[in-house]
Amino acid sequence: MSDAIRPQPGILDIALYEGGKAHVAGVQNVVKLSSNENPFGAPDRAKDAYLRAVHQLHRYPSTDHASLRNAIAEVHGLDADRVICGVGSDEVIQWLAQAYAGPRDEVVFTEHGFLMYRISALAVGATPVEVPERERVTDVDAILAACSPRTRLVFIANPNNPTGTMISPPEVARLAEKLPKQAILVLDGAYAEYVEGFDAGLSLVEARSNVVMTRTFSKIYGLGGLRIGWGYGPKPIIDVLNRIRQPFNLSNAQLDAAEAAVRDQDWVAKCRSENARMRAWLANALAEHGVPSDVSSANFILARFASVEEAEACDTFLQGQGLLVRRVASYKLPHCLRITVGDEASCRRIAHAVAQFKGTR
Ligand SMILES: *Cc1c(COP(=O)(O)O)cnc(C)c1O
C-alpha cells in the first residue's frame, strides 16, 4: 500500500482487545469463567422478549429508545431524558471520547483500569494517561496529581475490573469536586448491581455537572451477547452524545430484551445474593490453598500467585481440566488470574483444581 495512505494518529498504537478464552483445543464442555458472564444466563422474560422481536425484523427500531429509557428511569428513579442507550457501555465510552477528547487532550485512567479507556482515547488521537493504583485500589490523589489543563476525561470503574476493589462514595465525590473544570468524571458502573444498596454514584451525577455514569446489561443481566448498555449524565452532555449516536444503533431485539430485563429486579437480587455467597466461598477456598485475593465487590476474584510463572502454570493446568479463567497480564497483573464467580458446581471445580495444582508444586 502507498505510504501516503495513513490512518489518523493514535490508531496504529491500539493493541487489539482480546476477549476471555472460550475454547481449549481437544477439550469438550469447558467451563467459561473468563468474561465475568452471569452463570445463570439472562432472565426468562428477556429471552421471551427477544423471541417475540422476530416478528419485527422488517421494521426499523425506535431511534429515541423511549420505551427502554423510561423503564430504566422508572426502575432507578432517574430522569429519562438524561438516559442514553448504546451498543454495550463500550459504545457510551466511545462517544464520550469522540465528543470530548482529541489530539493534544489527555484521558486519565488507572493502572489496572478497563482496556477500553485506553483504546477509546487512542482512537480519537488523544493521549492516554495511566495513573498508579495503591495496592490494586484506585488512588484519588494520584488521579488528581495526574490531571492537567489538557485533561478532558477521567475514567474509573467502581468496582474496578479486574481488581474487584472499590472506593467509597465520599472518595468518588472528592475526585469529582477537585477535577479541573474542563474534565468529565466517568463512573463505570458495570458491576454496580453486585453491591447491595450501592447507588453506583447516581446521586453524584444528579448533584453535579461534570459526572457521567455508564452501566451495562452484559454482567448481572446476563445479556453480554446482545450488546446493550446505557449512560446517565447532565442534560448538556447527553445532548452532545445523542448527536453522534447512530439513530438506529440498537435493534428491536436489543431494546425489547433489555427492557424486560431491567424490569426484572427480582432476578437481579437473586443473582446478586447467589454471587455474594459463592464469591465468599471461593475466595476462602483459594486462600486456604495459599492463593489470596483482595476483597471483591464484583462477580469475579483476582487470584494472586507467588510469581508470574506460577500464575501461568496454574492457568495451563486449569485449561487442561476445561476450566477457562482470564490471564490479566495486559492489565499489568501478570502474577494474577481473574476468575469469574460461576455457579456452585463451577466454583467447587475451580477450588478443587487449584488445590490439586498447588499440591503438585
Ligand atoms: C464488562 C465491562 C463493561 C461492559 O462492557 P459492555 O460493552 O457493556 O459489554 C464495562 N466496563 C467494565 C469495567 C467492564 O468490566
The ligand as an SDF file (V2000), in Angstrom:
LIG
                    3D

 15 15  0  0  0  0  0  0  0  0999 V2000
  -17.6430   -5.7700   31.2320 C   0  0  0  0  0  0  0  0  0  0  0  0
  -17.3400   -4.3470   31.4540 C   0  0  0  0  0  0  0  0  0  0  0  0
  -18.0480   -3.3620   30.7860 C   0  0  0  0  0  0  0  0  0  0  0  0
  -19.2130   -3.7410   29.9270 C   0  0  0  0  0  0  0  0  0  0  0  0
  -18.9930   -3.5080   28.6210 O   0  0  0  0  0  0  0  0  0  0  0  0
  -20.2240   -3.7290   27.6240 P   0  0  0  0  0  0  0  0  0  0  0  0
  -19.7650   -3.0190   26.4240 O   0  0  0  0  0  0  0  0  0  0  0  0
  -21.4090   -3.0620   28.2630 O   0  0  0  0  0  0  0  0  0  0  0  0
  -20.4150   -5.1840   27.4530 O   0  0  0  0  0  0  0  0  0  0  0  0
  -17.7460   -2.0360   31.0090 C   0  0  0  0  0  0  0  0  0  0  0  0
  -16.7730   -1.7050   31.8660 N   0  0  0  0  0  0  0  0  0  0  0  0
  -16.0870   -2.6100   32.5510 C   0  0  0  0  0  0  0  0  0  0  0  0
  -15.0670   -2.1870   33.5330 C   0  0  0  0  0  0  0  0  0  0  0  0
  -16.3270   -3.9620   32.3510 C   0  0  0  0  0  0  0  0  0  0  0  0
  -15.6280   -4.8830   33.0050 O   0  0  0  0  0  0  0  0  0  0  0  0
  1  2  1  0
  2  3  1  0
  2 14  2  0
  3  4  1  0
  3 10  2  0
  4  5  1  0
  5  6  1  0
  6  7  2  0
  6  8  1  0
  6  9  1  0
 10 11  1  0
 11 12  2  0
 12 13  1  0
 12 14  1  0
 14 15  1  0
M  END
$$$$
